[in-house]
């Protein structure tokens, strides 16, 4: 699953905060003593997609901040 596939519905991407919350929920599931083995692979796959999405959002935010700071330096 790609970060693009981590969307909630057509054209509705998961926000960074929602992705983190879902990652925490998945982690709790995986750490529990009653892990559903039938869902394990799909939950790990979903976690991977959410992690990639968060990385992309962080990289985009970092780039945006750098552009703002650079613009301020040139003024």
ABEGO torsion letter per residue (X at the ends): XBAAAABABBGBBBBAAAAAAAAAAAAAAAABABBBAAAAAAAAAAAAAAAAAAAAAAAAAAAAAAAAAAAAAAX
